Amino acid sequence: KDTGEVVTWGAAGHGGGGTSSAVGLRLAAGVASITANEGAFAALKDTGEVVTWGFDFAGGDSSAVANRLVVGVTSITGTKLAFAALKDAGEVVTWGRPHEGGDSRAVAACLAAGVTSIIGHGKAFEALKDTGEVVTWGAAGHGGGGTSSAVGLRLAAGVASITANEGAFAALKDTGEVVTWGFDFAGGDSSAVANRLVVGVTSITGTKLAFAALKDAGEVVTWGRPHEGGDSRAVAACLAAGVTSIIGHGKAFEALKDTGEVV
């Protein structure tokens, strides 16, 4: 509400109804934003404090890290069943289901400072540091843990942004190169178009299980699950030049061209 109060309703176990009663007084005012996953909620107050409720295993119970969530949090990101809070000093605090990103102890030293943004999707988190390094944790198959080890050296510096879908990640480097990891079928394997992703990419967009890269000449390169946007051969001639923007949602892409045409 405009007073900063939070009102909940719906299935109690998922955070609705009376589930928030235990933290009700802390939600009565001063809440700036709310982040949800599939089983819990995390409210960020204007003081930098975090308040959680919902299923304990999904992050509704943040008592294990409560002392680190009292002040200084600037944003909260979620995976399906975990949360990650970014603090004003660039530190990351995680909680929720351990193997879905709630346990970041294996990369704790990398997350102690210098993180500028966090992306959470599926069952894994990726953090981008002020050095351009990418740090991954969570379920390996979804892009966390050791999944990025095959491209680790290419993620050590120079990464400008990260795009995620439901099974893979794509990092755009400041040189215009794209680096991918995660489930092969979802776009973690971009080897079929690798020669077109070495330089000149300006942005990356995702559907559920595919990616599309826009290059500086207006060319579009796609990969991932073929019938969800990864295969654009049927419209290749239309995507060879002149594209100004791409929108991806669900299982399809739409490209807008400088002529006003939609592909």
C-alpha atoms as one frame of an Amber mdcrd trajectory, in Angstrom:
protein
   0.000   0.000   0.000   1.016   3.654  -0.296   1.681   3.538   3.432   4.254
   0.776   2.961   1.951  -1.818   4.518   1.726  -5.353   3.069  -1.586  -7.214
   2.855  -1.584 -10.968   2.088  -4.253 -13.411   0.964  -4.521 -16.761  -0.798
  -3.059 -20.168   0.099  -1.580 -19.905   3.568   1.348 -22.225   2.933   2.464
 -20.153  -0.044   2.551 -16.891   1.877  -1.083 -15.849   1.787  -3.709 -15.712
   4.478  -2.323 -15.983   7.957   1.158 -17.108   6.940   2.520 -13.605   7.382
   0.957 -13.161  10.840   4.247 -14.045  12.563   5.872 -11.027  10.908   2.738
  -8.913  10.636   3.959  -6.008  12.752   7.112  -5.721  10.616   4.943  -5.489
   7.484   2.626  -2.791   8.821   4.662   0.067   7.327   7.890   0.958   5.517
   7.960  -1.814   2.898   9.557  -0.620  -0.355   9.295  -3.771  -2.505   8.409
  -7.472  -2.413  10.117 -10.387  -4.172   8.451 -13.789  -4.556   9.517 -17.272
  -5.505   7.324 -20.367  -5.841   6.927 -20.881  -2.106   7.778 -17.733  -0.172
   8.008 -13.937  -0.101  10.738 -11.487   0.913   9.891  -7.859   1.644  12.559
  -5.153   1.464  11.954  -2.270   3.842  13.092   1.291   3.282  15.587   0.802
   6.107  17.336  -1.991   4.166  15.850  -4.716   6.373  14.422  -7.944   4.890
  11.278  -9.652   6.201  10.353 -13.153   4.965   7.355 -15.469   5.169   5.910
 -18.539   3.413   7.253 -22.090   3.247  10.351 -22.369   5.427  12.277 -24.500
   2.904  11.686 -21.971   0.122  13.102 -19.040   2.070  10.138 -18.116   4.235
  12.450 -18.852   7.139  15.542 -16.644   6.916  16.577 -17.040  10.567  19.934
 -18.633   9.639  21.037 -15.350   8.013  18.765 -12.923   9.870  21.644 -10.964
  11.416  22.884 -10.122   7.899  19.465  -8.947   6.711  18.787  -6.289   9.339
  20.144  -3.341   7.378  21.934  -2.444   4.135  20.059  -4.624   1.645  19.390
  -2.855  -1.672  17.683  -5.580  -3.744  16.400  -9.165  -3.544  16.355 -11.777
  -6.336  14.761 -15.215  -6.360  15.066 -18.603  -7.998  12.231 -21.125  -7.774
  12.829 -21.890  -4.098  15.606 -19.582  -2.848  16.524 -15.927  -2.423  19.655
 -13.796  -2.754  19.960 -10.328  -1.229  22.441  -7.763  -2.518  23.813  -5.376
   0.095  25.098  -1.841  -0.372  28.725  -2.953  -0.020  28.326  -5.490  -2.847
  27.926  -8.460  -0.488  25.453 -11.255  -1.288  23.374 -13.127   1.310  21.467
 -16.294   0.314  18.847 -18.520   1.919  16.153 -21.050   0.958  16.498 -24.492
  -0.622  20.268 -25.162  -0.559  20.773 -26.865  -3.933  18.615 -24.296  -5.746
  20.779 -21.341  -4.767  20.051 -21.008  -1.067  23.520 -22.278  -0.144  26.326
 -20.139  -1.584  29.093 -21.207   0.808  31.164 -22.715  -2.024  31.537 -19.234
  -3.561  31.275 -17.172  -0.374  34.643 -15.474  -0.845  33.597 -14.302  -4.325
  30.316 -12.903  -2.980  31.746 -11.020  -0.008  32.089  -7.731  -1.909  32.029
  -6.123  -5.342  28.809  -7.652  -6.704  26.773  -5.189  -8.775  23.821  -7.335
  -9.881  22.280 -10.781  -9.459  20.186 -12.853 -11.857  18.157 -15.774 -10.566
  16.277 -18.177 -12.802  15.158 -21.768 -12.492  17.384 -23.247  -9.800  20.558
 -21.160 -10.111  21.940 -17.685  -9.472  24.603 -15.723 -11.333  26.257 -12.636
  -9.867  28.045  -9.986 -11.917  30.945  -8.255 -10.193  32.379  -4.786 -10.740
  35.428  -6.450 -12.325  33.222  -8.010 -15.019  33.582 -11.455 -13.434  30.588
 -13.824 -13.236  30.035 -16.029 -10.156  27.595 -18.953 -10.375  25.945 -21.163
  -7.760  22.891 -23.409  -7.391  21.789 -26.467  -9.375  24.544 -27.382 -11.812
  22.233 -28.394 -14.641  20.487 -25.029 -14.551  23.686 -23.031 -14.895  24.891
 -22.955 -11.295  27.708 -24.696  -9.512  30.256 -26.196 -11.821  28.193 -25.884
 -14.997  30.048 -22.752 -16.032  33.478 -24.290 -15.406  33.904 -25.131 -19.102
  33.708 -21.410 -19.909  35.067 -20.163 -16.600  38.084 -18.363 -18.012  35.859
 -16.442 -20.427  33.690 -15.309 -17.494  36.581 -14.105 -15.342  36.408 -10.532
 -16.632  34.775  -8.257 -19.189  31.161  -9.409 -18.843  28.715  -6.533 -19.382
  25.368  -8.296 -18.854  23.747 -11.713 -18.371  20.493 -13.046 -19.847  18.746
 -16.154 -18.484  16.054 -18.517 -19.646  14.636 -21.514 -17.785  17.620 -23.761
 -18.416  20.651 -21.751 -19.469  22.511 -18.438 -19.316  24.138 -16.200 -21.927
  26.745 -13.588 -20.983  27.435 -10.613 -23.225  30.999  -9.361 -22.974  32.097
  -5.788 -23.547  33.804  -6.961 -26.749  30.453  -8.073 -28.192  31.229 -11.769
 -27.644  28.620 -14.165 -26.217  29.440 -16.930 -23.709  26.809 -19.576 -22.867
  26.373 -22.336 -20.296  23.638 -24.488 -18.730  21.475 -27.184 -20.318  22.621
 -27.735 -23.920  19.078 -27.992 -25.289  18.092 -24.669 -23.711  20.924 -22.721
 -25.312  23.772 -23.579 -22.969  25.445 -25.035 -26.052  25.780 -22.355 -28.738
  28.476 -24.128 -30.739  26.305 -24.344 -33.877  26.364 -20.530 -34.164  29.561
 -19.814 -32.234  31.327 -18.206 -35.189  28.539 -15.588 -35.353  28.750 -14.783
 -31.632  32.419 -13.860 -31.407  31.994 -10.120 -31.894  29.381  -7.461 -32.655
  26.515  -8.587 -30.416  24.713  -5.693 -28.716  21.921  -7.467 -26.803  20.523
 -10.921 -25.969  16.885 -11.901 -25.453  15.450 -15.195 -24.233  12.320 -17.302
 -24.487  11.740 -20.213 -22.094  14.385 -22.421 -23.711  16.079 -20.401 -26.478
  18.091 -17.226 -27.088  18.295 -14.561 -29.794  21.268 -12.208 -30.149  21.007
  -8.866 -31.931  24.150  -7.727 -33.714  25.299  -4.192 -34.466  24.393  -4.528
 -38.158  20.815  -5.480 -37.277  21.387  -9.212 -37.812  19.748 -11.766 -35.496
  21.383 -15.040 -34.384  19.296 -17.702 -32.605  20.023 -20.951 -30.768  18.455
 -23.258 -28.182  15.352 -25.450 -28.442  14.395 -25.231 -32.141  10.586 -25.040
 -31.863  10.760 -22.448 -29.070  12.645 -19.868 -31.109  16.076 -21.449 -31.391
  15.602 -22.221 -35.088  14.950 -19.099 -37.183  15.911 -20.500 -40.584  12.401
 -20.034 -41.984  12.768 -16.259 -41.574  16.553 -16.016 -41.956  16.376 -13.605
 -44.879  14.212 -11.224 -42.840  16.629 -11.373 -39.889  19.832 -10.820 -41.859
  19.818  -7.040 -41.369  17.733  -4.084 -40.244  16.411  -5.459 -36.968  16.262
  -2.819 -34.210  14.804  -4.797 -31.287  13.715  -8.290 -30.234  11.061  -9.404
 -27.769  11.035 -12.959 -26.433   8.241 -14.464 -24.367   6.970 -17.973 -23.725
   8.067 -19.987 -26.738   8.336 -17.302 -29.451  10.354 -14.277 -30.573   9.240
 -11.129 -32.386  11.707  -8.814 -34.123  11.001  -5.195 -35.074  12.774  -3.897
 -38.175  13.759  -0.371 -39.104  11.052  -0.468 -41.802   8.392  -0.987 -39.117
   7.932  -4.620 -40.138   7.478  -7.322 -37.489   9.084 -10.751 -38.013
